[in-house]
Amino acid sequence: MKQETLARLVVLALAGVASIPLISGPHTPLLHARLAEEGGWTPDVLHAEAGEPFALRLTSDDVLHGFGVGHTDIEPVLVAPGTVTDVTLTFDQPGTYTYYCTVWCGLNHWRMRGIIVVEGETPSTAPPEPPLYVQLAIDIDAPHPADVTPAVRPDAANAPDAAVEFSFEQYAATSPAQLFAEFSRQPGLKDLTDAQRWNLVAALWAGQTSPAALVEGEAIFRQECAACHGQLGGGDGLYAEALAEAGEAAMDELAGTHDMMIQAPPDWQDPAVLLGASPALLHGKMLRGGMGTGMPMWGALYTDAQLWNVVAYLYTFQLNSP
């Protein structure tokens, strides 16, 4: 009798287990994070289905990392060594998404990237237009120093009252120095002092952004850019010297053009450097990356609007905004 009762209990228990609902949707094995020099993410290609929960388990094999997914509103999570972090993602649209480390973990932190291929029915859309820097035929790898720079820092709050139409298209394609030079030739503006014309340039630049956009641009800059470019854009970030040393070491071993070697970041505290660059040039540099110079490609992680906000924030290193 006891054996029969025990058998019935086992059967009932198994039936109960079978009736427990399982989490639907694809899942992955444990996703390991390592320093980029040690391999980065493993595996670095994941697959999911649009609209289905996608369960991930994350762990670090060395130091503290972070996990974020570009072009989504998914909140980043920390990935600590010796622990497992569970996260479930849901992608509304099919496509290829880049996941990346969100915690600066070393010189090659930005190389810690992988992709999530999200399958699903793709709606028919028009082919994307080329990036703006391509449309404008801007060589984003060439230096674009300003021919003229202000004697004092331009201030939008002190701009003269002048009726000047200035569209986003003009803003994107024109450097501050080019616009200053144009003002010196325009009737009604050429009689202004140099300081007044520069202040007018600062006001028109400020008119292309907003306080909220500048806050977002600054937040992205501090998270992604300051470690190399410096908190104030002086090219003196924590990893700037190491970048230059890495470039020199690479040139000792590899043949190639010096212009494409890993480089220290530019000094945006130098007005000739920043005021000679158009917004489309800076946007393109972030969108595409520096082609071997050490500048990462941020277009896979941030939207166009976010990158334009970073561009607007960069100009605050030289132009005072209200």
TIMI-406493 format. One record per residue (C-alpha): residue number from 1; residue in one letter; x, y, z. Coordinates in Angstrom, 2 decimals. Example, Ala and Ser with C-alpha at 12.3 -4.5 7.8 and 13.67 -1.06 7.14 Angstrom:
<atoms>
ATOM     k   r      east     north        up
ATOM     1   A     12.30     -4.50      7.80
ATOM     2   S     13.67     -1.06      7.14
</atoms>
This chain:
<atoms>
ATOM     k   r      east     north        up
ATOM     1   M      0.00      0.00      0.00
ATOM     2   K      2.79      2.40      0.89
ATOM     3   Q      4.57      1.73     -2.42
ATOM     4   E      1.33      2.34     -4.37
ATOM     5   T      0.70      5.60     -2.50
ATOM     6   L      4.26      6.75     -3.14
ATOM     7   A      3.94      5.97     -6.84
ATOM     8   R      0.73      7.96     -7.06
ATOM     9   L      2.38     10.93     -5.36
ATOM    10   V      5.28     10.82     -7.82
ATOM    11   V      2.87     10.76    -10.76
ATOM    12   L      0.91     13.70     -9.33
ATOM    13   A      4.12     15.64     -8.72
ATOM    14   L      5.33     15.08    -12.27
ATOM    15   A      1.95     16.12    -13.62
ATOM    16   G      2.14     19.28    -11.52
ATOM    17   V      5.58     20.13    -12.89
ATOM    18   A      4.39     19.58    -16.44
ATOM    19   S      1.51     21.98    -15.85
ATOM    20   I      3.78     24.88    -14.79
ATOM    21   P      3.78     27.43    -17.64
ATOM    22   L      7.17     27.92    -19.26
ATOM    23   I      8.56     31.29    -20.34
ATOM    24   S      7.97     31.55    -24.07
ATOM    25   G     10.38     33.09    -26.52
ATOM    26   P     14.04     32.51    -27.34
ATOM    27   H     16.77     32.53    -24.71
ATOM    28   T     20.54     32.42    -24.74
ATOM    29   P     23.22     30.64    -22.79
ATOM    30   L     25.14     32.62    -20.20
ATOM    31   L     26.56     35.79    -21.79
ATOM    32   H     30.10     36.46    -20.55
ATOM    33   A     31.70     39.92    -20.42
ATOM    34   R     35.47     40.27    -20.53
ATOM    35   L     37.83     43.14    -21.21
ATOM    36   A     38.08     43.79    -24.95
ATOM    37   E     41.68     42.59    -24.97
ATOM    38   E     40.45     39.26    -23.56
ATOM    39   G     37.67     38.76    -26.07
ATOM    40   G     34.86     41.13    -25.09
ATOM    41   W     31.40     39.58    -25.12
ATOM    42   T     30.93     35.82    -25.58
ATOM    43   P     28.89     35.05    -27.59
ATOM    44   D     28.89     38.26    -29.58
ATOM    45   V     25.98     37.41    -31.90
ATOM    46   L     22.54     36.71    -30.42
ATOM    47   H     19.18     35.96    -32.05
ATOM    48   A     15.71     36.99    -30.94
ATOM    49   E     12.17     37.28    -32.32
ATOM    50   A     10.33     40.58    -32.61
ATOM    51   G      7.55     40.87    -30.03
ATOM    52   E      8.75     37.86    -28.01
ATOM    53   P     10.42     38.02    -24.57
ATOM    54   F     14.15     37.47    -24.88
ATOM    55   A     15.75     36.19    -21.67
ATOM    56   L     19.42     36.85    -21.02
ATOM    57   R     21.79     35.86    -18.23
ATOM    58   L     24.84     38.07    -17.86
ATOM    59   T     28.07     37.69    -15.92
ATOM    60   S     31.54     39.23    -15.88
ATOM    61   D     34.73     37.21    -15.90
ATOM    62   D     36.98     40.06    -14.74
ATOM    63   V     35.85     43.58    -13.79
ATOM    64   L     32.60     45.51    -13.52
ATOM    65   H     30.92     45.97    -16.90
ATOM    66   G     27.56     47.27    -18.06
ATOM    67   F     25.06     46.06    -20.64
ATOM    68   G     23.06     48.37    -22.90
ATOM    69   V     21.36     48.10    -26.29
ATOM    70   G     21.63     50.89    -28.84
ATOM    71   H     18.59     52.51    -30.50
ATOM    72   T     16.26     51.27    -27.74
ATOM    73   D     14.90     52.64    -24.47
ATOM    74   I     16.17     49.57    -22.60
ATOM    75   E     17.73     50.67    -19.33
ATOM    76   P     21.40     49.62    -18.97
ATOM    77   V     22.24     47.11    -16.24
ATOM    78   L     25.46     46.47    -14.35
ATOM    79   V     27.27     43.18    -14.91
ATOM    80   A     29.40     42.33    -11.87
ATOM    81   P     32.09     39.64    -11.64
ATOM    82   G     31.10     36.45     -9.85
ATOM    83   T     27.35     37.07    -10.13
ATOM    84   V     24.64     36.40    -12.70
ATOM    85   T     22.27     39.17    -13.77
ATOM    86   D     18.97     38.19    -15.38
ATOM    87   V     17.33     40.53    -17.85
ATOM    88   T     14.43     40.06    -20.26
ATOM    89   L     14.24     42.20    -23.40
ATOM    90   T     11.42     42.66    -25.90
ATOM    91   F     12.08     44.17    -29.32
ATOM    92   D      9.08     45.69    -31.08
ATOM    93   Q     10.74     45.85    -34.48
ATOM    94   P     12.97     43.40    -36.38
ATOM    95   G     16.47     44.49    -37.23
ATOM    96   T     20.05     44.31    -36.02
ATOM    97   Y     20.72     45.96    -32.67
ATOM    98   T     24.14     46.62    -31.17
ATOM    99   Y     24.70     45.78    -27.52
ATOM   100   Y     27.66     47.26    -25.72
ATOM   101   C     29.43     47.83    -22.42
ATOM   102   T     28.19     50.93    -20.59
ATOM   103   V     30.95     51.11    -17.95
ATOM   104   W     34.41     52.43    -18.88
ATOM   105   C     36.56     49.39    -18.21
ATOM   106   G     39.76     50.20    -20.11
ATOM   107   L     41.31     51.83    -23.17
ATOM   108   N     39.41     49.51    -25.56
ATOM   109   H     36.12     49.68    -23.65
ATOM   110   W     34.31     50.92    -26.76
ATOM   111   R     35.27     47.72    -28.62
ATOM   112   M     33.03     45.68    -26.30
ATOM   113   R     30.13     45.36    -28.71
ATOM   114   G     27.99     42.57    -30.07
ATOM   115   I     24.80     42.34    -32.11
ATOM   116   I     21.30     41.00    -31.53
ATOM   117   V     19.63     39.90    -34.77
ATOM   118   V     15.89     40.29    -34.26
ATOM   119   E     13.85     38.29    -36.74
ATOM   120   G     10.35     39.20    -37.86
ATOM   121   E      8.30     40.63    -40.68
ATOM   122   T     10.03     43.78    -41.88
ATOM   123   P      7.69     46.52    -43.17
ATOM   124   S      8.58     47.89    -46.58
ATOM   125   T     10.29     51.25    -46.29
ATOM   126   A     12.12     53.59    -48.60
ATOM   127   P     15.89     53.11    -48.71
ATOM   128   P     17.68     55.40    -46.25
ATOM   129   E     19.29     58.57    -47.52
ATOM   130   P     23.07     58.87    -47.34
ATOM   131   P     24.37     60.63    -44.22
ATOM   132   L     24.43     64.40    -44.44
ATOM   133   Y     28.23     64.61    -44.55
ATOM   134   V     28.15     62.36    -47.63
ATOM   135   Q     25.48     64.49    -49.29
ATOM   136   L     27.57     67.59    -48.63
ATOM   137   A     30.78     65.88    -49.81
ATOM   138   I     32.61     66.70    -46.56
ATOM   139   D     35.91     64.94    -45.97
ATOM   140   I     35.48     64.22    -42.28
ATOM   141   D     39.01     62.78    -42.03
ATOM   142   A     40.70     66.01    -43.09
ATOM   143   P     41.44     68.89    -40.71
ATOM   144   H     39.22     71.95    -41.10
ATOM   145   P     40.90     74.76    -39.11
ATOM   146   A     39.18     78.14    -38.94
ATOM   147   D     40.76     80.96    -40.94
ATOM   148   V     39.70     83.47    -38.31
ATOM   149   T     38.93     83.15    -34.60
ATOM   150   P     37.35     85.51    -32.05
ATOM   151   A     39.47     87.68    -29.78
ATOM   152   V     37.06     86.99    -26.90
ATOM   153   R     34.59     84.18    -26.31
ATOM   154   P     31.39     84.82    -28.33
ATOM   155   D     28.27     85.24    -26.21
ATOM   156   A     24.77     84.70    -27.57
ATOM   157   A     23.28     86.89    -24.83
ATOM   158   N     25.15     89.92    -26.23
ATOM   159   A     24.19     89.39    -29.86
ATOM   160   P     23.00     92.48    -31.75
ATOM   161   D     19.38     92.71    -32.79
ATOM   162   A     19.62     91.65    -36.43
ATOM   163   A     17.02     89.95    -38.60
ATOM   164   V     18.90     86.97    -39.98
ATOM   165   E     17.19     83.90    -41.40
ATOM   166   F     19.12     80.76    -40.55
ATOM   167   S     17.74     77.30    -41.31
ATOM   168   F     18.89     73.96    -39.98
ATOM   169   E     20.28     73.15    -43.43
ATOM   170   Q     22.46     76.27    -43.30
ATOM   171   Y     23.52     75.48    -39.74
ATOM   172   A     24.50     71.90    -40.59
ATOM   173   A     26.56     72.81    -43.64
ATOM   174   T     28.35     75.90    -42.29
ATOM   175   S     31.10     76.25    -39.72
ATOM   176   P     30.91     79.16    -37.24
ATOM   177   A     34.02     80.68    -38.84
ATOM   178   Q     32.44     80.49    -42.31
ATOM   179   L     29.28     82.21    -41.08
ATOM   180   F     31.34     84.94    -39.41
ATOM   181   A     33.16     85.56    -42.69
ATOM   182   E     29.85     85.65    -44.56
ATOM   183   F     28.48     88.26    -42.14
ATOM   184   S     31.45     90.50    -42.91
ATOM   185   R     30.23     90.65    -46.53
ATOM   186   Q     26.48     91.01    -45.98
ATOM   187   P     24.91     94.48    -46.22
ATOM   188   G     23.63     95.55    -42.81
ATOM   189   L     26.04     93.22    -40.99
ATOM   190   K     29.44     94.16    -42.37
ATOM   191   D     29.39     97.38    -40.35
ATOM   192   L     29.16     95.44    -37.07
ATOM   193   T     32.27     94.95    -35.02
ATOM   194   D     33.99     91.56    -35.06
ATOM   195   A     32.78     90.88    -31.53
ATOM   196   Q     29.17     91.66    -32.54
ATOM   197   R     29.34     89.36    -35.54
ATOM   198   W     30.76     86.54    -33.42
ATOM   199   N     28.02     87.08    -30.83
ATOM   200   L     25.46     86.87    -33.61
ATOM   201   V     27.01     83.56    -34.71
ATOM   202   A     26.70     82.28    -31.13
ATOM   203   A     23.04     83.33    -31.02
ATOM   204   L     22.20     81.56    -34.26
ATOM   205   W     23.98     78.42    -33.02
ATOM   206   A     22.00     78.59    -29.77
ATOM   207   G     18.78     78.92    -31.75
ATOM   208   Q     19.34     75.48    -33.29
ATOM   209   T     19.15     73.67    -29.95
ATOM   210   S     17.32     73.81    -26.61
ATOM   211   P     18.22     73.50    -22.92
ATOM   212   A     16.83     69.94    -22.83
ATOM   213   A     18.83     68.96    -25.91
ATOM   214   L     22.02     70.37    -24.41
ATOM   215   V     21.41     68.43    -21.19
ATOM   216   E     21.08     65.19    -23.15
ATOM   217   G     24.10     66.02    -25.30
ATOM   218   E     26.22     66.72    -22.22
ATOM   219   A     25.10     63.47    -20.55
ATOM   220   I     26.10     61.41    -23.59
ATOM   221   F     29.38     63.29    -23.92
ATOM   222   R     30.31     62.67    -20.29
ATOM   223   Q     29.39     59.00    -20.50
ATOM   224   E     30.96     58.13    -23.84
ATOM   225   C     33.42     60.85    -24.86
ATOM   226   A     35.00     62.53    -21.85
ATOM   227   A     37.29     59.61    -21.01
ATOM   228   C     39.27     60.41    -24.16
ATOM   229   H     38.27     63.98    -25.08
ATOM   230   G     38.35     65.38    -21.53
ATOM   231   Q     35.54     66.86    -19.47
ATOM   232   L     35.96     70.24    -21.18
ATOM   233   G     36.91     68.90    -24.61
ATOM   234   G     40.59     69.73    -24.30
ATOM   235   G     41.75     66.37    -25.68
ATOM   236   D     43.17     65.52    -22.27
ATOM   237   G     40.91     62.73    -21.06
ATOM   238   L     42.00     59.79    -18.94
ATOM   239   Y     42.89     57.67    -22.00
ATOM   240   A     44.18     60.42    -24.32
ATOM   241   E     47.86     59.77    -23.65
ATOM   242   A     47.41     56.02    -23.95
ATOM   243   L     45.71     56.51    -27.35
ATOM   244   A     48.66     58.49    -28.65
ATOM   245   E     51.12     55.91    -27.34
ATOM   246   A     49.12     53.10    -28.94
ATOM   247   G     49.21     54.94    -32.26
ATOM   248   E     52.97     55.40    -32.16
ATOM   249   A     53.48     51.74    -31.26
ATOM   250   A     51.25     50.64    -34.13
ATOM   251   M     53.17     52.78    -36.64
ATOM   252   D     56.40     51.16    -35.56
ATOM   253   E     55.03     47.81    -36.70
ATOM   254   L     52.64     48.57    -39.55
ATOM   255   A     53.07     50.42    -42.82
ATOM   256   G     50.34     52.89    -43.71
ATOM   257   T     49.28     56.48    -43.76
ATOM   258   H     50.10     58.47    -40.66
ATOM   259   D     46.74     60.28    -40.94
ATOM   260   M     44.86     57.06    -40.14
ATOM   261   M     46.87     56.02    -37.09
ATOM   262   I     45.37     56.00    -33.59
ATOM   263   Q     45.58     59.58    -32.38
ATOM   264   A     45.12     61.71    -29.31
ATOM   265   P     41.75     63.52    -29.46
ATOM   266   P     41.61     67.08    -30.86
ATOM   267   D     41.74     70.09    -28.55
ATOM   268   W     38.33     71.75    -28.77
ATOM   269   Q     39.51     74.40    -26.34
ATOM   270   D     41.45     75.72    -29.36
ATOM   271   P     38.91     77.93    -31.21
ATOM   272   A     40.58     77.27    -34.56
ATOM   273   V     39.84     73.54    -34.22
ATOM   274   L     36.19     73.68    -33.20
ATOM   275   L     34.99     76.85    -34.94
ATOM   276   G     36.33     75.61    -38.27
ATOM   277   A     34.20     72.46    -38.12
ATOM   278   S     30.64     72.41    -39.42
ATOM   279   P     27.92     70.56    -37.48
ATOM   280   A     27.59     68.06    -40.34
ATOM   281   L     31.29     67.27    -40.07
ATOM   282   L     31.11     66.62    -36.32
ATOM   283   H     27.90     64.61    -36.72
ATOM   284   G     29.48     62.51    -39.46
ATOM   285   K     32.58     61.85    -37.38
ATOM   286   M     30.45     60.49    -34.54
ATOM   287   L     28.12     58.63    -36.86
ATOM   288   R     30.83     56.81    -38.81
ATOM   289   G     33.84     56.89    -36.51
ATOM   290   G     37.44     57.78    -37.21
ATOM   291   M     38.56     55.03    -39.59
ATOM   292   G     41.39     53.66    -37.49
ATOM   293   T     42.18     56.84    -35.56
ATOM   294   G     40.67     55.48    -32.34
ATOM   295   M     37.38     57.39    -32.68
ATOM   296   P     34.53     54.85    -32.25
ATOM   297   M     31.44     54.64    -34.45
ATOM   298   W     28.56     55.89    -32.30
ATOM   299   G     25.87     55.69    -34.99
ATOM   300   A     25.13     52.08    -34.00
ATOM   301   L     24.32     53.11    -30.43
ATOM   302   Y     22.68     56.53    -30.63
ATOM   303   T     19.94     58.01    -32.80
ATOM   304   D     20.49     60.87    -35.19
ATOM   305   A     18.69     63.24    -32.83
ATOM   306   Q     20.95     62.24    -29.93
ATOM   307   L     24.08     62.75    -32.02
ATOM   308   W     22.89     66.22    -33.09
ATOM   309   N     22.40     67.04    -29.41
ATOM   310   V     26.00     66.04    -28.70
ATOM   311   V     27.11     68.26    -31.60
ATOM   312   A     25.21     71.19    -30.10
ATOM   313   Y     26.83     70.57    -26.73
ATOM   314   L     30.33     70.50    -28.24
ATOM   315   Y     29.97     74.06    -29.50
ATOM   316   T     29.38     75.27    -25.92
ATOM   317   F     33.13     74.78    -25.44
ATOM   318   Q     33.60     77.89    -27.59
ATOM   319   L     30.23     79.65    -27.84
ATOM   320   N     28.33     80.86    -24.79
ATOM   321   S     24.69     79.82    -24.97
ATOM   322   P     21.94     81.53    -22.91
</atoms>
